[in-house]
Amino acid sequence: MNIAILGAGISGLSAAYRLAQLAPDTTIRVFDRRNRYGGVLETLNRDGFQIEQSADNFITTIPWGVKLCKELGLGEELVQTNPSVRRTYVVRHGRLYLLPDGFLMMAPTKLLPMATTPILSPFGKLRAGLELFIPARKDDLDESMAHFVRRRLGREVFERLVEPLVSGVYAADMEKLSVLATLPRFREMERDHGSLIRAMQKQLAANRAAHLAEQSGARYSMFVTLRNGLSSLCDALAAKLQPETLQTGREITKIGKTAEGQWTLETKSSNSQTTSAISPVKPEIFDAIILAVPVHESSRLLKDSVQELAGKLAKVEHEGTAIATFAFNSNQIKQTFHGMGFVVPKTEQSPILAGSFSSLKYEHRAPKGKFLIRIFAGGSRAPELAELPEEQLIPLLLTEMRKILKINGEPLFITISHWSRTMPQYHIGHRELVQEIESLTTSDPTLALAGNAFHGVGIPNCIQSGFLAAEKLAKLRTEQTE
Ligand SMILES: Cc1cc2nc3c(=O)[nH]c(=O)nc-3n(C[C@H](O)[C@H](O)[C@H](O)COP(=O)(O)OP(=O)(O)OC[C@H]3O[C@@H](n4cnc5c(N)ncnc54)[C@H](O)[C@@H]3O)c2cc1C
């Protein structure tokens, strides 16, 4: 049996790794249009700095990331976020304010910091406090994140705290983002405890979340990275595959199906440095395929062979971001930061979505006496910025960054990465859409989908999606043998 995996990002690599374990006598080919594997994950090393071009860490509460690292012998390489700065700033009228201690994504764990924060007006604080008395929603119907937060905690908490935090992470429009598909645990808290504040306080009282009360923003204590960068995870996966498995520099241009039910893949290769030197290659035939490319691409490739599925996949919208990374000498930074980064509310009308003090978050990322900052732009708020050419984007972000942060002089260097249409948006109704997609794929044992468009965008979710796809096709192998 021979199986093709489309896409050599973390989802495709995880699928190939698991498939090779489960069905070692299967021929596996992983195609990627880029001349490298890893997809959006890419670690650059420059002048002693370690620069993550996209994702820079992953959550440990969804276990597949940590488990895979340990399985690959990278357990000792896992590094936790710097415990002394596990807080987040929010920009208000161009200035940085620390988010109230204990405010995590959508809910406060502590009341005093909420009552004393300068970010909210007295009315906004009162409205947030009323959350304790607002009746819980009893039905299971979906709603937007914006609606959910305004309903529970009021407009100010939404606009000044939650919108910037969540937009920063998901590059999303909160008015469209589904609460049930994105952060369902908050609806569970409402349902089980009648109030988000009460739920968080109960967790605190049970001492299960005590460590969280000293943090704000994302739950930083639950994130890890790898000492040599996230590319080292992709390298470790690639090292477990047969050398001929990875077919980088080969773009799939069309997927078809033969009368016997096999898959045909049309490819073109571009192994030279210039994209103009692309030559067509004759179609190859596979018994089964795993699609681990972004779903808009899967949809495009399947539109002639599996129309209904292609139509459903096309419904998942995507946003993109651009990340500019700036290196400085530490003495150019004229303030001491007590947080890992900052988020910018939509109401500030800034070109910056969020900023991360990369070398504070993980100290190994810059040499002693140096400082690394990542600035995010684009998302649903300003999609045009994700595509803006470097020469226009850099001055725009640098000027804005200087207004918010007190920085002297020019950066030592700047790197830019553009991630066009890479972030699937889990809009209202996403769970139902995924069910429809999955019911179409379960009926075909030779087709599996993996990636970030279905059950979570994070790296651990992508790894799990690859594993599940591999397990599905390995079953087919077992059935054939029997
Ligand atoms: C800017 C950014 C920041 C993020 N930050 C975090 C974070 O901090 N933590 C976290 O957990 N997650 C984060 N994520 C999410 C996470 O990194 C991604 O969801 C995950 O890496 C996606 O992996 P993938 O393999 O599914 O897709 P991709 O990495 O997109 O890989 C898909 C591959 O398919 C290839 N391809 C596409 N079309 C074709 C074709 N026709 N033929 C052949 N190959 C093709 C592409 O070249 C690509 O290599 C971030 C994502 C982005 C974009």
Ligand as a Chemical Component Dictionary entry (heavy atoms), coordinates in Angstrom:
data_LIG
# 
_chem_comp.id                   LIG 
_chem_comp.type                 NON-POLYMER 
_chem_comp.pdbx_formal_charge   0 
_chem_comp.three_letter_code    LIG 
# 
loop_
_chem_comp_atom.comp_id 
_chem_comp_atom.atom_id 
_chem_comp_atom.alt_atom_id 
_chem_comp_atom.type_symbol 
_chem_comp_atom.charge 
_chem_comp_atom.model_Cartn_x 
_chem_comp_atom.model_Cartn_y 
_chem_comp_atom.model_Cartn_z 
_chem_comp_atom.pdbx_ordinal 
LIG C1  C1  C 0 1.732  33.499 13.115 1  
LIG C2  C2  C 0 1.268  32.273 13.841 2  
LIG C3  C3  C 0 1.501  32.144 15.202 3  
LIG C4  C4  C 0 1.080  30.995 15.878 4  
LIG N1  N1  N 0 1.366  30.860 17.206 5  
LIG C5  C5  C 0 1.086  29.685 17.824 6  
LIG C6  C6  C 0 1.572  29.423 19.143 7  
LIG O1  O1  O 0 2.279  30.232 19.740 8  
LIG N2  N2  N 0 1.268  28.225 19.696 9  
LIG C7  C7  C 0 0.548  27.261 19.045 10 
LIG O2  O2  O 0 0.308  26.180 19.608 11 
LIG N3  N3  N 0 0.109  27.476 17.789 12 
LIG C8  C8  C 0 0.373  28.642 17.167 13 
LIG N4  N4  N 0 -0.013 28.846 15.873 14 
LIG C9  C9  C 0 -0.788 27.786 15.211 15 
LIG C10 C10 C 0 0.063  26.610 14.751 16 
LIG O3  O3  O 0 1.401  27.004 14.595 17 
LIG C11 C11 C 0 -0.472 26.100 13.423 18 
LIG O4  O4  O 0 -1.855 25.835 13.529 19 
LIG C12 C12 C 0 0.230  24.814 12.978 20 
LIG O5  O5  O 0 1.628  24.945 13.007 21 
LIG C13 C13 C 0 -0.273 24.438 11.589 22 
LIG O6  O6  O 0 0.394  23.282 11.168 23 
LIG P1  P1  P 0 -0.121 22.481 9.888  24 
LIG O7  O7  O 0 0.856  21.416 9.614  25 
LIG O8  O8  O 0 -1.540 22.074 10.080 26 
LIG O9  O9  O 0 -0.159 23.558 8.717  27 
LIG P2  P2  P 0 1.029  24.361 8.035  28 
LIG O10 O10 O 0 2.123  24.603 8.986  29 
LIG O11 O11 O 0 0.369  25.536 7.375  30 
LIG O12 O12 O 0 1.583  23.363 6.926  31 
LIG C14 C14 C 0 0.887  23.121 5.739  32 
LIG C15 C15 C 0 1.913  22.842 4.665  33 
LIG O13 O13 O 0 1.205  22.561 3.455  34 
LIG C16 C16 C 0 1.992  23.016 2.372  35 
LIG N5  N5  N 0 1.145  23.137 1.189  36 
LIG C17 C17 C 0 0.104  23.967 1.001  37 
LIG N6  N6  N 0 -0.438 23.752 -0.213 38 
LIG C18 C18 C 0 0.272  22.751 -0.798 39 
LIG C19 C19 C 0 0.181  22.072 -2.044 40 
LIG N7  N7  N 0 -0.753 22.380 -2.949 41 
LIG N8  N8  N 0 1.069  21.095 -2.315 42 
LIG C20 C20 C 0 2.033  20.768 -1.408 43 
LIG N9  N9  N 0 2.169  21.382 -0.218 44 
LIG C21 C21 C 0 1.279  22.366 0.090  45 
LIG C22 C22 C 0 2.537  24.336 2.863  46 
LIG O14 O14 O 0 3.696  24.691 2.138  47 
LIG C23 C23 C 0 2.816  24.019 4.335  48 
LIG O15 O15 O 0 4.166  23.653 4.552  49 
LIG C24 C24 C 0 0.399  29.974 15.175 50 
LIG C25 C25 C 0 0.176  30.106 13.804 51 
LIG C26 C26 C 0 0.611  31.227 13.134 52 
LIG C27 C27 C 0 0.384  31.340 11.651 53 
# 
loop_
_chem_comp_bond.comp_id 
_chem_comp_bond.atom_id_1 
_chem_comp_bond.atom_id_2 
_chem_comp_bond.value_order 
_chem_comp_bond.pdbx_ordinal 
LIG C1  C2  SING 1  
LIG C2  C3  SING 2  
LIG C2  C26 DOUB 3  
LIG C3  C4  DOUB 4  
LIG C4  N1  SING 5  
LIG C4  C24 SING 6  
LIG N1  C5  DOUB 7  
LIG C5  C6  SING 8  
LIG C5  C8  SING 9  
LIG C6  O1  DOUB 10 
LIG C6  N2  SING 11 
LIG N2  C7  SING 12 
LIG C7  O2  DOUB 13 
LIG C7  N3  SING 14 
LIG N3  C8  DOUB 15 
LIG C8  N4  SING 16 
LIG N4  C9  SING 17 
LIG N4  C24 SING 18 
LIG C9  C10 SING 19 
LIG C10 O3  SING 20 
LIG C10 C11 SING 21 
LIG C11 O4  SING 22 
LIG C11 C12 SING 23 
LIG C12 O5  SING 24 
LIG C12 C13 SING 25 
LIG C13 O6  SING 26 
LIG O6  P1  SING 27 
LIG P1  O7  DOUB 28 
LIG P1  O8  SING 29 
LIG P1  O9  SING 30 
LIG O9  P2  SING 31 
LIG P2  O10 DOUB 32 
LIG P2  O11 SING 33 
LIG P2  O12 SING 34 
LIG O12 C14 SING 35 
LIG C14 C15 SING 36 
LIG C15 O13 SING 37 
LIG C15 C23 SING 38 
LIG O13 C16 SING 39 
LIG C16 N5  SING 40 
LIG C16 C22 SING 41 
LIG N5  C17 SING 42 
LIG N5  C21 SING 43 
LIG C17 N6  DOUB 44 
LIG N6  C18 SING 45 
LIG C18 C19 SING 46 
LIG C18 C21 DOUB 47 
LIG C19 N7  SING 48 
LIG C19 N8  DOUB 49 
LIG N8  C20 SING 50 
LIG C20 N9  DOUB 51 
LIG N9  C21 SING 52 
LIG C22 O14 SING 53 
LIG C22 C23 SING 54 
LIG C23 O15 SING 55 
LIG C24 C25 DOUB 56 
LIG C25 C26 SING 57 
LIG C26 C27 SING 58 
# 
